[in-house]
Amino acid sequence: MLFPYTMFGIVRSWGASSRYIASTLLGEASSKHFLFVKVLTWNCLVTVLFFIVSLFFLAPLVAVMMGTFYSLGLMSAIDHFLRGEIWYPLWSSPVLISIEASFILLTITFASALATEIFGVKPERKDIVVFWRKNWKKLLPEQKRAWKDVFEENKKDFILFILVLLALLLFGAWFEAII
C-alpha cells in the first residue's frame, strides 16, 4: 500500500458507514430468529436484483461492485479487530464473505448464461461490446428468443439453481444470525 494512513482512513470510514447502514437496514434485532428473517429477506432482495441486472449483461459491473464492497468490508473487519473494537471472531468475516460471494457469483453466472440464449450473444467480449453498441439507448434490448421459451427449456437447471441458491441463502442468514 502506497499511502497506508489514507487507506486506513478510507477503511475506517467504510467500517463506520457500513455499521450505520447495516443497523438501518436490519433494525434492532430483538431475537436471533428476527435477525435471521431480516438477513434472509435482505439477501433474497439483493439476489433478485442482481439476477435481473445480470440478465442484461451487466454481471461484470456487479462483480466489480461487490468485489470492492467485500474487500473493503474484510479490511474494515481486520482493522477493527486489530484495534480491539470487534465483538465477533475474526474468522467469521471471511466465511461470511465467501458464502455471500458464492450466491452472488452463482446468480450472476446463471443470469448471464440465460441472457446469452435470450439475446443470441456469444459470451465473448467482442460480441457483448457489439450488442451494447447497438442497444445501449433501448430500455429493453432486442431479443432473439422469448424469455418464456428460454426459461421453459432450462426448467431443470433453473430448479437446481433455485435449490442451491436457497441453501446458500439460508446458510448465510443462519451463520450471520448466530455470530
C-alpha positions as a Python dict, from the first residue, in 0.01 Angstrom:
ca = {
    (1, 'M'): (0, 0, 0),
    (2, 'L'): (147, 330, -103),
    (3, 'F'): (-49, 550, 134),
    (4, 'P'): (-126, 343, 446),
    (5, 'Y'): (-275, 625, 654),
    (6, 'T'): (-504, 730, 370),
    (7, 'M'): (-609, 370, 309),
    (8, 'F'): (-676, 309, 678),
    (9, 'G'): (-880, 631, 686),
    (10, 'I'): (-1091, 503, 396),
    (11, 'V'): (-1129, 162, 561),
    (12, 'R'): (-1225, 313, 898),
    (13, 'S'): (-1484, 542, 743),
    (14, 'W'): (-1613, 245, 540),
    (15, 'G'): (-1646, 43, 860),
    (16, 'A'): (-1833, 321, 1038),
    (17, 'S'): (-2070, 377, 746),
    (18, 'S'): (-2129, 4, 695),
    (19, 'R'): (-2223, -36, 1062),
    (20, 'Y'): (-2472, 250, 1026),
    (21, 'I'): (-2617, 110, 702),
    (22, 'A'): (-2643, -242, 848),
    (23, 'S'): (-2819, -119, 1161),
    (24, 'T'): (-3054, 94, 950),
    (25, 'L'): (-3144, -188, 710),
    (26, 'L'): (-3168, -465, 967),
    (27, 'G'): (-3303, -256, 1251),
    (28, 'E'): (-3265, -361, 1609),
    (29, 'A'): (-3273, -738, 1631),
    (30, 'S'): (-3491, -839, 1924),
    (31, 'S'): (-3403, -1206, 1876),
    (32, 'K'): (-3186, -1436, 1668),
    (33, 'H'): (-3496, -1550, 1479),
    (34, 'F'): (-3589, -1192, 1389),
    (35, 'L'): (-3232, -1123, 1273),
    (36, 'F'): (-3234, -1443, 1066),
    (37, 'V'): (-3557, -1340, 890),
    (38, 'K'): (-3430, -985, 826),
    (39, 'V'): (-3095, -1104, 685),
    (40, 'L'): (-3263, -1370, 471),
    (41, 'T'): (-3513, -1117, 333),
    (42, 'W'): (-3243, -862, 256),
    (43, 'N'): (-3017, -1120, 87),
    (44, 'C'): (-3309, -1251, -121),
    (45, 'L'): (-3394, -900, -242),
    (46, 'V'): (-3032, -830, -333),
    (47, 'T'): (-3004, -1163, -514),
    (48, 'V'): (-3319, -1099, -720),
    (49, 'L'): (-3190, -751, -808),
    (50, 'F'): (-2852, -893, -917),
    (51, 'F'): (-3027, -1161, -1123),
    (52, 'I'): (-3234, -903, -1311),
    (53, 'V'): (-2937, -672, -1366),
    (54, 'S'): (-2720, -962, -1488),
    (55, 'L'): (-2982, -1064, -1743),
    (56, 'F'): (-2879, -751, -1933),
    (57, 'F'): (-2508, -844, -1948),
    (58, 'L'): (-2416, -620, -1657),
    (59, 'A'): (-2269, -904, -1449),
    (60, 'P'): (-1911, -770, -1481),
    (61, 'L'): (-2023, -442, -1325),
    (62, 'V'): (-2199, -628, -1044),
    (63, 'A'): (-1887, -839, -984),
    (64, 'V'): (-1660, -534, -963),
    (65, 'M'): (-1902, -352, -733),
    (66, 'M'): (-1938, -647, -497),
    (67, 'G'): (-1564, -722, -505),
    (68, 'T'): (-1496, -368, -388),
    (69, 'F'): (-1768, -390, -124),
    (70, 'Y'): (-1645, -719, 22),
    (71, 'S'): (-1274, -633, 11),
    (72, 'L'): (-1337, -307, 196),
    (73, 'G'): (-1560, -493, 440),
    (74, 'L'): (-1289, -750, 511),
    (75, 'M'): (-1021, -483, 552),
    (76, 'S'): (-1254, -295, 786),
    (77, 'A'): (-1314, -608, 995),
    (78, 'I'): (-940, -672, 1022),
    (79, 'D'): (-877, -309, 1118),
    (80, 'H'): (-1147, -313, 1387),
    (81, 'F'): (-1018, -648, 1514),
    (82, 'L'): (-662, -515, 1545),
    (83, 'R'): (-788, -210, 1735),
    (84, 'G'): (-993, -432, 1969),
    (85, 'E'): (-1329, -289, 1861),
    (86, 'I'): (-1480, -605, 1719),
    (87, 'W'): (-1723, -824, 1911),
    (88, 'Y'): (-1726, -1133, 1689),
    (89, 'P'): (-1446, -1374, 1593),
    (90, 'L'): (-1227, -1259, 1305),
    (91, 'W'): (-1261, -1591, 1121),
    (92, 'S'): (-1633, -1530, 1072),
    (93, 'S'): (-1580, -1241, 828),
    (94, 'P'): (-1401, -1446, 557),
    (95, 'V'): (-1654, -1728, 600),
    (96, 'L'): (-1949, -1492, 566),
    (97, 'I'): (-1791, -1313, 271),
    (98, 'S'): (-1728, -1642, 90),
    (99, 'I'): (-2089, -1754, 149),
    (100, 'E'): (-2231, -1427, 18),
    (101, 'A'): (-1985, -1411, -272),
    (102, 'S'): (-2080, -1764, -374),
    (103, 'F'): (-2453, -1692, -400),
    (104, 'I'): (-2385, -1366, -584),
    (105, 'L'): (-2145, -1534, -829),
    (106, 'L'): (-2391, -1820, -882),
    (107, 'T'): (-2670, -1571, -951),
    (108, 'I'): (-2483, -1351, -1196),
    (109, 'T'): (-2333, -1651, -1378),
    (110, 'F'): (-2669, -1824, -1430),
    (111, 'A'): (-2838, -1499, -1533),
    (112, 'S'): (-2561, -1423, -1782),
    (113, 'A'): (-2591, -1772, -1930),
    (114, 'L'): (-2966, -1723, -1977),
    (115, 'A'): (-2904, -1379, -2129),
    (116, 'T'): (-2674, -1526, -2393),
    (117, 'E'): (-2959, -1750, -2506),
    (118, 'I'): (-3226, -1479, -2489),
    (119, 'F'): (-3032, -1215, -2682),
    (120, 'G'): (-2835, -1450, -2907),
    (121, 'V'): (-2497, -1316, -2799),
    (122, 'K'): (-2196, -1541, -2754),
    (123, 'P'): (-2025, -1499, -2415),
    (124, 'E'): (-1725, -1323, -2564),
    (125, 'R'): (-1609, -969, -2509),
    (126, 'K'): (-1639, -867, -2875),
    (127, 'D'): (-1998, -992, -2911),
    (128, 'I'): (-2110, -825, -2588),
    (129, 'V'): (-1949, -493, -2690),
    (130, 'V'): (-2119, -508, -3032),
    (131, 'F'): (-2450, -594, -2861),
    (132, 'W'): (-2429, -290, -2632),
    (133, 'R'): (-2323, -57, -2913),
    (134, 'K'): (-2647, -140, -3093),
    (135, 'N'): (-2875, -149, -2788),
    (136, 'W'): (-2744, 97, -2531),
    (137, 'K'): (-3022, 352, -2592),
    (138, 'K'): (-3305, 100, -2567),
    (139, 'L'): (-3479, 27, -2239),
    (140, 'L'): (-3525, -337, -2339),
    (141, 'P'): (-3273, -467, -2594),
    (142, 'E'): (-3381, -665, -2898),
    (143, 'Q'): (-3443, -1031, -2813),
    (144, 'K'): (-3360, -1322, -3041),
    (145, 'R'): (-3572, -1564, -2837),
    (146, 'A'): (-3862, -1517, -2597),
    (147, 'W'): (-3787, -1512, -2223),
    (148, 'K'): (-4057, -1769, -2157),
    (149, 'D'): (-3912, -2017, -2408),
    (150, 'V'): (-3561, -1991, -2264),
    (151, 'F'): (-3685, -2037, -1906),
    (152, 'E'): (-3903, -2330, -2016),
    (153, 'E'): (-3610, -2503, -2191),
    (154, 'N'): (-3388, -2458, -1887),
    (155, 'K'): (-3651, -2559, -1629),
    (156, 'K'): (-3438, -2834, -1467),
    (157, 'D'): (-3134, -2608, -1449),
    (158, 'F'): (-3347, -2329, -1306),
    (159, 'I'): (-3487, -2558, -1035),
    (160, 'L'): (-3136, -2675, -942),
    (161, 'F'): (-3021, -2312, -939),
    (162, 'I'): (-3307, -2214, -706),
    (163, 'L'): (-3238, -2505, -469),
    (164, 'V'): (-2864, -2437, -444),
    (165, 'L'): (-2924, -2064, -410),
    (166, 'L'): (-3186, -2118, -140),
    (167, 'A'): (-2947, -2343, 54),
    (168, 'L'): (-2673, -2079, 34),
    (169, 'L'): (-2912, -1801, 136),
    (170, 'L'): (-3044, -1999, 432),
    (171, 'F'): (-2696, -2097, 547),
    (172, 'G'): (-2569, -1740, 510),
    (173, 'A'): (-2859, -1594, 708),
    (174, 'W'): (-2823, -1862, 977),
    (175, 'F'): (-2449, -1805, 1003),
    (176, 'E'): (-2489, -1428, 1024),
    (177, 'A'): (-2761, -1461, 1289),
    (178, 'I'): (-2554, -1687, 1516),
    (179, 'I'): (-2237, -1474, 1524),
}
